[in-house]
Amino acid sequence: MAWIEIIPDNQWDGDLEAQAPAVRDAKTNRVDHIMAIYSLNPQAMAAHHALYSSAMTGTKGLRKVERELIAFAVSQINDCHY
């Protein structure tokens, strides 16, 4: 099994600590693995979060729930639980 080194979110400081509220799930108070892998590169984490936020912000043609359903369908096709 592959292993990616991360900094556990309870040890984040500096730039990572500043990003924690944006990348922490409000319901579970956890940082998803997909974001945690960026803990060694806070600049990349910020870029990933900005891209995700932009994609989920909306368009005139799709509501957020529709974009989430598209993301879910693509994840299913790719056999990815995210």
Biopython code that builds the backbone (N, CA, C, O; Angstrom):
import numpy as np
from Bio.PDB.StructureBuilder import StructureBuilder

atoms = [
    (1, "MET", "N", (0.840, -1.185, 0.000)),
    (1, "MET", "CA", (0.000, 0.000, 0.000)),
    (1, "MET", "C", (0.884, 1.248, 0.000)),
    (1, "MET", "O", (1.889, 1.313, 0.708)),
    (2, "ALA", "N", (0.498, 2.219, -0.792)),
    (2, "ALA", "CA", (1.254, 3.471, -0.867)),
    (2, "ALA", "C", (1.081, 4.268, 0.423)),
    (2, "ALA", "O", (0.055, 4.179, 1.097)),
    (3, "TRP", "N", (2.084, 5.030, 0.741)),
    (3, "TRP", "CA", (2.021, 5.873, 1.939)),
    (3, "TRP", "C", (2.567, 7.247, 1.591)),
    (3, "TRP", "O", (3.657, 7.368, 1.033)),
    (4, "ILE", "N", (1.824, 8.256, 1.916)),
    (4, "ILE", "CA", (2.249, 9.624, 1.668)),
    (4, "ILE", "C", (2.458, 10.291, 3.017)),
    (4, "ILE", "O", (1.553, 10.322, 3.851)),
    (5, "GLU", "N", (3.639, 10.819, 3.223)),
    (5, "GLU", "CA", (3.938, 11.489, 4.486)),
    (5, "GLU", "C", (3.105, 12.762, 4.600)),
    (5, "GLU", "O", (2.995, 13.538, 3.651)),
    (6, "ILE", "N", (2.522, 12.957, 5.774)),
    (6, "ILE", "CA", (1.755, 14.169, 6.053)),
    (6, "ILE", "C", (2.128, 14.702, 7.434)),
    (6, "ILE", "O", (2.743, 14.009, 8.244)),
    (7, "ILE", "N", (1.745, 15.929, 7.675)),
    (7, "ILE", "CA", (1.827, 16.501, 9.017)),
    (7, "ILE", "C", (0.405, 16.383, 9.589)),
    (7, "ILE", "O", (-0.527, 16.960, 9.028)),
    (8, "PRO", "N", (0.224, 15.649, 10.691)),
    (8, "PRO", "CA", (-1.120, 15.531, 11.261)),
    (8, "PRO", "C", (-1.703, 16.910, 11.558)),
    (8, "PRO", "O", (-0.995, 17.799, 12.032)),
    (9, "ASP", "N", (-2.989, 17.083, 11.281)),
    (9, "ASP", "CA", (-3.592, 18.414, 11.395)),
    (9, "ASP", "C", (-3.565, 18.955, 12.819)),
    (9, "ASP", "O", (-3.674, 20.166, 13.008)),
    (10, "ASN", "N", (-3.426, 18.103, 13.819)),
    (10, "ASN", "CA", (-3.317, 18.627, 15.188)),
    (10, "ASN", "C", (-1.921, 19.179, 15.484)),
    (10, "ASN", "O", (-1.666, 19.680, 16.579)),
    (11, "GLN", "N", (-1.009, 19.082, 14.489)),
    (11, "GLN", "CA", (0.344, 19.625, 14.632)),
    (11, "GLN", "C", (0.604, 20.775, 13.656)),
    (11, "GLN", "O", (1.733, 21.251, 13.537)),
    (12, "TRP", "N", (-0.429, 21.209, 12.973)),
    (12, "TRP", "CA", (-0.259, 22.300, 12.009)),
    (12, "TRP", "C", (0.038, 23.607, 12.726)),
    (12, "TRP", "O", (-0.535, 23.906, 13.774)),
    (13, "ASP", "N", (0.947, 24.380, 12.140)),
    (13, "ASP", "CA", (1.216, 25.730, 12.636)),
    (13, "ASP", "C", (1.497, 26.622, 11.434)),
    (13, "ASP", "O", (1.548, 26.138, 10.304)),
    (14, "GLY", "N", (1.674, 27.881, 11.658)),
    (14, "GLY", "CA", (1.991, 28.827, 10.588)),
    (14, "GLY", "C", (0.960, 28.827, 9.479)),
    (14, "GLY", "O", (-0.238, 28.952, 9.731)),
    (15, "ASP", "N", (1.441, 28.683, 8.228)),
    (15, "ASP", "CA", (0.561, 28.720, 7.056)),
    (15, "ASP", "C", (-0.497, 27.621, 7.104)),
    (15, "ASP", "O", (-1.647, 27.847, 6.729)),
    (16, "LEU", "N", (-0.111, 26.433, 7.564)),
    (16, "LEU", "CA", (-1.091, 25.343, 7.636)),
    (16, "LEU", "C", (-2.192, 25.655, 8.634)),
    (16, "LEU", "O", (-3.371, 25.447, 8.348)),
    (17, "GLU", "N", (-1.818, 26.146, 9.787)),
    (17, "GLU", "CA", (-2.806, 26.479, 10.812)),
    (17, "GLU", "C", (-3.775, 27.550, 10.298)),
    (17, "GLU", "O", (-4.967, 27.516, 10.603)),
    (18, "ALA", "N", (-3.259, 28.485, 9.526)),
    (18, "ALA", "CA", (-4.108, 29.537, 8.969)),
    (18, "ALA", "C", (-5.114, 28.977, 7.966)),
    (18, "ALA", "O", (-6.210, 29.518, 7.825)),
    (19, "GLN", "N", (-4.751, 27.897, 7.268)),
    (19, "GLN", "CA", (-5.641, 27.301, 6.276)),
    (19, "GLN", "C", (-6.626, 26.300, 6.877)),
    (19, "GLN", "O", (-7.613, 25.938, 6.236)),
    (20, "ALA", "N", (-6.365, 25.859, 8.085)),
    (20, "ALA", "CA", (-7.176, 24.801, 8.688)),
    (20, "ALA", "C", (-8.679, 25.082, 8.648)),
    (20, "ALA", "O", (-9.433, 24.189, 8.263)),
    (21, "PRO", "N", (-9.156, 26.269, 9.022)),
    (21, "PRO", "CA", (-10.609, 26.480, 8.997)),
    (21, "PRO", "C", (-11.221, 26.301, 7.604)),
    (21, "PRO", "O", (-12.367, 25.869, 7.482)),
    (22, "ALA", "N", (-10.473, 26.625, 6.573)),
    (22, "ALA", "CA", (-11.001, 26.511, 5.210)),
    (22, "ALA", "C", (-11.049, 25.064, 4.729)),
    (22, "ALA", "O", (-11.938, 24.706, 3.957)),
    (23, "VAL", "N", (-10.114, 24.228, 5.167)),
    (23, "VAL", "CA", (-10.041, 22.863, 4.653)),
    (23, "VAL", "C", (-10.595, 21.816, 5.618)),
    (23, "VAL", "O", (-10.687, 20.639, 5.269)),
    (24, "ARG", "N", (-10.958, 22.230, 6.810)),
    (24, "ARG", "CA", (-11.528, 21.301, 7.793)),
    (24, "ARG", "C", (-13.024, 21.168, 7.527)),
    (24, "ARG", "O", (-13.717, 22.170, 7.351)),
    (25, "ASP", "N", (-13.521, 19.938, 7.496)),
    (25, "ASP", "CA", (-14.938, 19.687, 7.282)),
    (25, "ASP", "C", (-15.720, 20.194, 8.495)),
    (25, "ASP", "O", (-15.428, 19.822, 9.631)),
    (26, "ALA", "N", (-16.699, 21.029, 8.246)),
    (26, "ALA", "CA", (-17.470, 21.646, 9.334)),
    (26, "ALA", "C", (-18.273, 20.615, 10.125)),
    (26, "ALA", "O", (-18.481, 20.781, 11.327)),
    (27, "LYS", "N", (-18.720, 19.563, 9.465)),
    (27, "LYS", "CA", (-19.543, 18.549, 10.141)),
    (27, "LYS", "C", (-18.710, 17.588, 10.975)),
    (27, "LYS", "O", (-19.098, 17.235, 12.089)),
    (28, "THR", "N", (-17.575, 17.164, 10.446)),
    (28, "THR", "CA", (-16.768, 16.145, 11.125)),
    (28, "THR", "C", (-15.569, 16.715, 11.867)),
    (28, "THR", "O", (-14.954, 16.029, 12.683)),
    (29, "ASN", "N", (-15.236, 17.975, 11.582)),
    (29, "ASN", "CA", (-14.056, 18.633, 12.158)),
    (29, "ASN", "C", (-12.760, 17.923, 11.769)),
    (29, "ASN", "O", (-11.760, 17.999, 12.483)),
    (30, "ARG", "N", (-12.789, 17.230, 10.625)),
    (30, "ARG", "CA", (-11.620, 16.516, 10.110)),
    (30, "ARG", "C", (-11.118, 17.179, 8.835)),
    (30, "ARG", "O", (-11.856, 17.882, 8.145)),
    (31, "VAL", "N", (-9.852, 16.939, 8.543)),
    (31, "VAL", "CA", (-9.269, 17.336, 7.266)),
    (31, "VAL", "C", (-9.263, 16.090, 6.395)),
    (31, "VAL", "O", (-8.661, 15.081, 6.760)),
    (32, "ASP", "N", (-9.931, 16.151, 5.241)),
    (32, "ASP", "CA", (-9.962, 14.998, 4.345)),
    (32, "ASP", "C", (-8.560, 14.642, 3.889)),
    (32, "ASP", "O", (-7.687, 15.504, 3.787)),
    (33, "HIS", "N", (-8.355, 13.369, 3.618)),
    (33, "HIS", "CA", (-7.047, 12.884, 3.176)),
    (33, "HIS", "C", (-6.561, 13.634, 1.933)),
    (33, "HIS", "O", (-5.372, 13.924, 1.798)),
    (34, "ILE", "N", (-7.485, 13.942, 1.039)),
    (34, "ILE", "CA", (-7.102, 14.618, -0.206)),
    (34, "ILE", "C", (-6.453, 15.976, 0.073)),
    (34, "ILE", "O", (-5.604, 16.427, -0.696)),
    (35, "MET", "N", (-6.850, 16.628, 1.171)),
    (35, "MET", "CA", (-6.228, 17.899, 1.541)),
    (35, "MET", "C", (-5.004, 17.672, 2.434)),
    (35, "MET", "O", (-4.030, 18.420, 2.346)),
    (36, "ALA", "N", (-5.046, 16.662, 3.280)),
    (36, "ALA", "CA", (-3.933, 16.389, 4.200)),
    (36, "ALA", "C", (-2.637, 16.078, 3.455)),
    (36, "ALA", "O", (-1.549, 16.347, 3.964)),
    (37, "ILE", "N", (-2.750, 15.512, 2.249)),
    (37, "ILE", "CA", (-1.521, 15.185, 1.519)),
    (37, "ILE", "C", (-0.740, 16.430, 1.131)),
    (37, "ILE", "O", (0.436, 16.342, 0.777)),
    (38, "TYR", "N", (-1.384, 17.584, 1.195)),
    (38, "TYR", "CA", (-0.700, 18.840, 0.881)),
    (38, "TYR", "C", (-0.041, 19.469, 2.104)),
    (38, "TYR", "O", (0.499, 20.571, 2.009)),
    (39, "SER", "N", (-0.074, 18.798, 3.237)),
    (39, "SER", "CA", (0.433, 19.417, 4.461)),
    (39, "SER", "C", (1.921, 19.747, 4.391)),
    (39, "SER", "O", (2.391, 20.624, 5.115)),
    (40, "LEU", "N", (2.656, 19.066, 3.542)),
    (40, "LEU", "CA", (4.079, 19.393, 3.374)),
    (40, "LEU", "C", (4.289, 20.525, 2.388)),
    (40, "LEU", "O", (5.412, 20.998, 2.214)),
    (41, "ASN", "N", (3.210, 20.967, 1.735)),
    (41, "ASN", "CA", (3.299, 22.041, 0.751)),
    (41, "ASN", "C", (2.065, 22.939, 0.888)),
    (41, "ASN", "O", (1.131, 22.832, 0.093)),
    (42, "PRO", "N", (2.057, 23.821, 1.889)),
    (42, "PRO", "CA", (0.885, 24.664, 2.138)),
    (42, "PRO", "C", (0.452, 25.500, 0.940)),
    (42, "PRO", "O", (-0.738, 25.772, 0.778)),
    (43, "GLN", "N", (1.402, 25.913, 0.096)),
    (43, "GLN", "CA", (1.046, 26.701, -1.084)),
    (43, "GLN", "C", (0.205, 25.855, -2.049)),
    (43, "GLN", "O", (-0.762, 26.351, -2.628)),
    (44, "ALA", "N", (0.571, 24.590, -2.221)),
    (44, "ALA", "CA", (-0.207, 23.694, -3.084)),
    (44, "ALA", "C", (-1.583, 23.430, -2.469)),
    (44, "ALA", "O", (-2.574, 23.325, -3.191)),
    (45, "MET", "N", (-1.649, 23.322, -1.134)),
    (45, "MET", "CA", (-2.940, 23.132, -0.469)),
    (45, "MET", "C", (-3.849, 24.313, -0.763)),
    (45, "MET", "O", (-5.023, 24.131, -1.087)),
    (46, "ALA", "N", (-3.317, 25.511, -0.653)),
    (46, "ALA", "CA", (-4.117, 26.711, -0.915)),
    (46, "ALA", "C", (-4.599, 26.732, -2.365)),
    (46, "ALA", "O", (-5.738, 27.111, -2.639)),
    (47, "ALA", "N", (-3.732, 26.325, -3.289)),
    (47, "ALA", "CA", (-4.106, 26.306, -4.705)),
    (47, "ALA", "C", (-5.192, 25.270, -4.966)),
    (47, "ALA", "O", (-6.144, 25.543, -5.697)),
    (48, "HIS", "N", (-5.058, 24.086, -4.377)),
    (48, "HIS", "CA", (-6.069, 23.032, -4.545)),
    (48, "HIS", "C", (-7.413, 23.499, -3.983)),
    (48, "HIS", "O", (-8.455, 23.336, -4.618)),
    (49, "HIS", "N", (-7.372, 24.074, -2.802)),
    (49, "HIS", "CA", (-8.614, 24.546, -2.184)),
    (49, "HIS", "C", (-9.263, 25.658, -3.014)),
    (49, "HIS", "O", (-10.486, 25.695, -3.156)),
    (50, "ALA", "N", (-8.455, 26.547, -3.553)),
    (50, "ALA", "CA", (-8.981, 27.627, -4.388)),
    (50, "ALA", "C", (-9.634, 27.064, -5.650)),
    (50, "ALA", "O", (-10.696, 27.534, -6.060)),
    (51, "LEU", "N", (-9.010, 26.067, -6.263)),
    (51, "LEU", "CA", (-9.580, 25.447, -7.458)),
    (51, "LEU", "C", (-10.899, 24.761, -7.137)),
    (51, "LEU", "O", (-11.884, 24.929, -7.856)),
    (52, "TYR", "N", (-10.915, 23.983, -6.049)),
    (52, "TYR", "CA", (-12.145, 23.298, -5.640)),
    (52, "TYR", "C", (-13.250, 24.314, -5.340)),
    (52, "TYR", "O", (-14.387, 24.153, -5.784)),
    (53, "SER", "N", (-12.913, 25.346, -4.594)),
    (53, "SER", "CA", (-13.905, 26.366, -4.239)),
    (53, "SER", "C", (-14.456, 27.052, -5.481)),
    (53, "SER", "O", (-15.655, 27.313, -5.571)),
    (54, "SER", "N", (-13.590, 27.338, -6.426)),
    (54, "SER", "CA", (-14.021, 27.973, -7.657)),
    (54, "SER", "C", (-14.954, 27.062, -8.443)),
    (54, "SER", "O", (-15.971, 27.509, -8.974)),
    (55, "ALA", "N", (-14.602, 25.788, -8.513)),
    (55, "ALA", "CA", (-15.436, 24.832, -9.257)),
    (55, "ALA", "C", (-16.800, 24.655, -8.602)),
    (55, "ALA", "O", (-17.794, 24.433, -9.294)),
    (56, "MET", "N", (-16.858, 24.750, -7.293)),
    (56, "MET", "CA", (-18.112, 24.522, -6.578)),
    (56, "MET", "C", (-18.907, 25.800, -6.324)),
    (56, "MET", "O", (-20.028, 25.734, -5.820)),
    (57, "THR", "N", (-18.351, 26.953, -6.661)),
    (57, "THR", "CA", (-19.048, 28.215, -6.430)),
    (57, "THR", "C", (-20.295, 28.337, -7.273)),
    (57, "THR", "O", (-21.324, 28.819, -6.799)),
    (58, "GLY", "N", (-20.216, 27.920, -8.474)),
    (58, "GLY", "CA", (-21.426, 27.921, -9.275)),
    (58, "GLY", "C", (-21.293, 28.555, -10.624)),
    (58, "GLY", "O", (-20.382, 29.333, -10.906)),
    (59, "THR", "N", (-22.223, 28.195, -11.428)),
    (59, "THR", "CA", (-22.370, 28.768, -12.750)),
    (59, "THR", "C", (-23.843, 29.076, -12.921)),
    (59, "THR", "O", (-24.666, 28.676, -12.097)),
    (60, "LYS", "N", (-24.172, 29.769, -13.962)),
    (60, "LYS", "CA", (-25.575, 30.059, -14.208)),
    (60, "LYS", "C", (-26.349, 28.796, -14.561)),
    (60, "LYS", "O", (-27.560, 28.734, -14.349)),
    (61, "GLY", "N", (-25.659, 27.783, -15.099)),
    (61, "GLY", "CA", (-26.341, 26.596, -15.578)),
    (61, "GLY", "C", (-26.465, 25.457, -14.590)),
    (61, "GLY", "O", (-27.328, 24.594, -14.753)),
    (62, "LEU", "N", (-25.610, 25.430, -13.550)),
    (62, "LEU", "CA", (-25.628, 24.310, -12.606)),
    (62, "LEU", "C", (-25.690, 24.806, -11.172)),
    (62, "LEU", "O", (-24.979, 25.737, -10.791)),
    (63, "ARG", "N", (-26.545, 24.177, -10.384)),
    (63, "ARG", "CA", (-26.577, 24.454, -8.945)),
    (63, "ARG", "C", (-25.488, 23.627, -8.266)),
    (63, "ARG", "O", (-24.962, 22.685, -8.858)),
    (64, "LYS", "N", (-25.153, 23.977, -7.034)),
    (64, "LYS", "CA", (-24.102, 23.260, -6.312)),
    (64, "LYS", "C", (-24.437, 21.778, -6.194)),
    (64, "LYS", "O", (-23.558, 20.934, -6.370)),
    (65, "VAL", "N", (-25.661, 21.454, -5.905)),
    (65, "VAL", "CA", (-26.041, 20.045, -5.757)),
    (65, "VAL", "C", (-25.806, 19.283, -7.059)),
    (65, "VAL", "O", (-25.427, 18.113, -7.029)),
    (66, "GLU", "N", (-26.025, 19.931, -8.193)),
    (66, "GLU", "CA", (-25.773, 19.282, -9.478)),
    (66, "GLU", "C", (-24.276, 19.085, -9.717)),
    (66, "GLU", "O", (-23.862, 18.048, -10.234)),
    (67, "ARG", "N", (-23.469, 20.071, -9.344)),
    (67, "ARG", "CA", (-22.018, 19.927, -9.485)),
    (67, "ARG", "C", (-21.496, 18.814, -8.583)),
    (67, "ARG", "O", (-20.619, 18.047, -8.979)),
    (68, "GLU", "N", (-22.039, 18.727, -7.368)),
    (68, "GLU", "CA", (-21.642, 17.657, -6.442)),
    (68, "GLU", "C", (-22.027, 16.289, -7.005)),
    (68, "GLU", "O", (-21.266, 15.331, -6.869)),
    (69, "LEU", "N", (-23.185, 16.189, -7.629)),
    (69, "LEU", "CA", (-23.600, 14.921, -8.234)),
    (69, "LEU", "C", (-22.681, 14.530, -9.386)),
    (69, "LEU", "O", (-22.363, 13.353, -9.557)),
    (70, "ILE", "N", (-22.258, 15.502, -10.169)),
    (70, "ILE", "CA", (-21.311, 15.226, -11.255)),
    (70, "ILE", "C", (-19.996, 14.731, -10.663)),
    (70, "ILE", "O", (-19.431, 13.750, -11.145)),
    (71, "ALA", "N", (-19.506, 15.400, -9.623)),
    (71, "ALA", "CA", (-18.261, 14.986, -8.969)),
    (71, "ALA", "C", (-18.400, 13.571, -8.414)),
    (71, "ALA", "O", (-17.472, 12.768, -8.512)),
    (72, "PHE", "N", (-19.561, 13.267, -7.831)),
    (72, "PHE", "CA", (-19.814, 11.928, -7.287)),
    (72, "PHE", "C", (-19.780, 10.884, -8.409)),
    (72, "PHE", "O", (-19.146, 9.837, -8.269)),
    (73, "ALA", "N", (-20.462, 11.173, -9.516)),
    (73, "ALA", "CA", (-20.498, 10.220, -10.635)),
    (73, "ALA", "C", (-19.095, 9.971, -11.194)),
    (73, "ALA", "O", (-18.733, 8.830, -11.479)),
    (74, "VAL", "N", (-18.312, 11.032, -11.349)),
    (74, "VAL", "CA", (-16.940, 10.877, -11.855)),
    (74, "VAL", "C", (-16.105, 10.060, -10.873)),
    (74, "VAL", "O", (-15.316, 9.210, -11.287)),
    (75, "SER", "N", (-16.273, 10.310, -9.581)),
    (75, "SER", "CA", (-15.537, 9.538, -8.577)),
    (75, "SER", "C", (-15.916, 8.067, -8.629)),
    (75, "SER", "O", (-15.051, 7.202, -8.490)),
    (76, "GLN", "N", (-17.193, 7.772, -8.826)),
    (76, "GLN", "CA", (-17.636, 6.385, -8.937)),
    (76, "GLN", "C", (-16.991, 5.712, -10.151)),
    (76, "GLN", "O", (-16.504, 4.586, -10.056)),
    (77, "ILE", "N", (-16.991, 6.397, -11.273)),
    (77, "ILE", "CA", (-16.396, 5.849, -12.495)),
    (77, "ILE", "C", (-14.908, 5.590, -12.287)),
    (77, "ILE", "O", (-14.376, 4.591, -12.771)),
    (78, "ASN", "N", (-14.234, 6.491, -11.568)),
    (78, "ASN", "CA", (-12.797, 6.363, -11.300)),
    (78, "ASN", "C", (-12.495, 5.462, -10.105)),
    (78, "ASN", "O", (-11.331, 5.293, -9.740)),
    (79, "ASP", "N", (-13.528, 4.881, -9.492)),
    (79, "ASP", "CA", (-13.380, 4.026, -8.308)),
    (79, "ASP", "C", (-12.663, 4.754, -7.179)),
    (79, "ASP", "O", (-11.795, 4.196, -6.508)),
    (80, "CYS", "N", (-13.047, 6.012, -6.984)),
    (80, "CYS", "CA", (-12.467, 6.863, -5.952)),
    (80, "CYS", "C", (-13.546, 7.225, -4.938)),
    (80, "CYS", "O", (-14.597, 7.738, -5.325)),
    (81, "HIS", "N", (-13.317, 6.976, -3.667)),
    (81, "HIS", "CA", (-14.359, 7.235, -2.679)),
    (81, "HIS", "C", (-14.604, 8.713, -2.433)),
    (81, "HIS", "O", (-15.582, 9.050, -1.765)),
    (82, "TYR", "N", (-13.766, 9.615, -2.937)),
    (82, "TYR", "CA", (-14.012, 11.031, -2.777)),
    (82, "TYR", "C", (-15.114, 11.467, -3.716)),
    (82, "TYR", "O", (-15.477, 12.643, -3.736)),
]
sb = StructureBuilder()
sb.init_structure("model")
sb.init_model(0)
sb.init_chain("A")
sb.init_seg("    ")
for serial, (resi, resn, name, xyz) in enumerate(atoms, 1):
    if name == "N":
        sb.init_residue(resn, " ", resi, " ")
    sb.init_atom(name, np.array(xyz, "f"), 0.0, 1.0, " ", f" {name:<3s}", serial, name[0])
structure = sb.get_structure()
